[in-house]
Amino acid sequence: MSVSWYPGHMVKAKRLIREQLRVCDLVFELADARIPESSRNPVLGELTAHKPRILVLTKPDLADPTLTRRWMDLLRDGPIPVLKFNAARGGRTKNVFDAALAVLNAAGDRPQAFRAVTVGIPNVGKSSFINRLTGQRVTQTGRRPGVTRGKQWIRINRWLELLDTPGTLWPRTCEAEVGYKLAVTGAIPDEAVDKREVAGWLISWIKQHNPRALIRRYELRAVPGEIGDLLEIIGLKRGLLLPGGKVDHEKTAAILIKDFRNGLLGRFTLDSPEKCE
């Protein structure tokens, strides 16, 4: 699958980030803990390389905890500080503030008050991250990518002001596997991809790494060899039928993808740290 989803507001977002970086002291780069490598936009990395940065892994409650620890160890050997933050389950804001102060102090000449910007791909959790830091709902959140469109400056406390920016993908995904991972985790709108194709990739991945997850969730005796057969079984169990009694494979694929995103299939990390170790 070749994914090339780069709507006009992303072009504007890239321009916005470049302009606002001139008045920012720090960058929070957010990445999805389920795909800690695939969810890092190389274009954003180039744009923000000259600024002090902190990498924040979001949604760790949905990722494999063992692999998250391995990724954290691996990323700590990199050029920028890294922390994980679970906005959905009361992530510790003190860790974020302490990391920000440490990075700014290391950079020298830390101002009494400073500005930071959050960057990342769509649906990575930037708005949830900011809402958790403020302790209230100050930005709109949603499961669909592209909820944030314009710039939003938010006062976090007396010494930190934060800019929320729209999620930004790069113009073209070179590797099909990366495209599938972005689609499965919700960085790309469902209407921009073939849900049956995306679900097929996800089923193949889970069958290879943890087939019992499918058996438990859908009460199977065994995982069928053919992807279409599995969708047929799930669709029949859920009553997802078209006129005439045929299973609606598209709706069934959407259910399976939703189950993955909500953690109902289990906690999975789709990026393997072994490739980077």
C-alpha positions, 0 to 999 in steps of 0.5 A, spaced: 500 500 500 502 506 498 499 512 502 500 519 500 495 523 504 498 530 504 492 535 504 492 543 504 492 544 511 498 540 512 502 544 508 499 550 512 501 547 518 508 546 516 509 553 514 506 555 521 511 551 525 517 554 521 514 561 523 513 560 530 519 556 531 522 563 531 519 565 538 519 558 541 525 556 546 523 548 546 520 543 542 516 537 544 516 532 539 510 527 540 510 519 537 506 514 538 509 508 543 506 503 538 510 505 533 515 509 536 519 510 529 514 510 524 510 515 527 516 520 527 515 525 521 522 526 518 520 533 515 518 535 522 525 533 525 529 537 520 524 543 521 526 543 529 533 540 529 536 547 531 531 547 537 532 544 544 527 538 543 524 532 548 521 526 545 514 524 548 512 517 547 504 517 547 499 512 549 504 507 552 497 504 555 496 501 548 503 499 547 507 492 549 510 494 556 516 490 555 517 493 548 516 500 550 522 499 555 526 497 550 525 502 546 526 507 551 533 504 553 534 505 545 532 512 544 535 514 551 542 513 547 539 518 542 541 525 541 535 528 545 531 526 551 525 522 551 520 520 556 513 516 556 507 520 558 500 517 558 495 523 558 489 518 558 491 515 565 493 521 569 501 522 566 505 525 571 506 532 569 512 533 573 516 529 569 514 533 563 516 540 567 522 537 570 525 535 563 523 541 560 527 545 565 533 540 564 533 541 557 533 549 557 538 549 563 543 545 559 542 549 553 544 556 557 540 562 558 534 560 560 528 565 560 524 566 566 518 564 562 518 560 555 514 558 549 514 551 547 511 548 541 508 541 540 509 537 533 507 530 531 503 526 526 495 526 526 492 523 532 498 522 536 495 525 542 498 532 542 491 536 544 490 530 550 498 532 552 496 539 553 490 538 556 493 534 561 499 539 562 493 544 564 489 540 568 483 542 564 480 541 557 483 547 553 484 544 546 479 540 542 481 532 542 478 527 537 479 520 535 479 522 528 486 525 525 486 532 523 482 535 529 487 541 530 487 545 524 490 552 526 495 555 531 493 555 539 497 558 544 495 555 551 498 558 558 500 552 562 503 555 568 506 562 570 513 560 566 510 556 560 506 557 554 505 552 549 503 552 542 498 546 539 499 545 532 496 541 527 498 534 526 503 533 520 505 527 515 510 527 510 508 528 503 509 521 501 510 514 505 516 510 502 515 504 505 508 500 504 509 497 511 510 504 515 503 506 511 499 500 514 502 502 521 500 509 520 493 507 518 492 502 523 493 507 529 489 512 526 494 517 523 491 517 516 483 517 516 479 511 514 476 514 508 483 515 505 485 508 505 482 501 503 479 498 510 479 491 508 486 492 506 489 495 512 485 490 516 488 484 512 495 487 514 493 487 521 491 480 521 497 478 518 501 481 523 497 479 529 497 472 526 505 472 526 506 475 533 500 473 537 495 469 534 491 468 541 489 475 541 484 474 535 482 467 538 480 470 545 477 477 542 473 473 537 472 466 541 475 462 535 477 455 536 483 457 531 485 462 526 483 461 519 488 461 514 485 466 509 484 473 512 477 473 508 475 467 512 476 470 519 472 477 516 467 472 515 467 469 522 467 475 525 462 479 521 457 473 522 458 473 530 457 481 530 451 480 525 454 485 520 450 483 514 449 486 507 442 485 504 441 478 502 445 475 508 452 476 506 457 479 511 459 486 510 467 485 510 468 493 510 464 494 516 467 488 519 474 490 517 473 497 521 470 493 527 477 489 527 481 496 526 477 499 532 478 494 537 486 494 535 486 502 537 482 501 543 486 496 546 481 490 546 485 485 542 491 487 547 497 491 547 501 491 541 508 495 539 508 494 531 515 497 530 521 492 532 526 495 536 531 490 534 531 493 527 535 499 530 539 496 536 
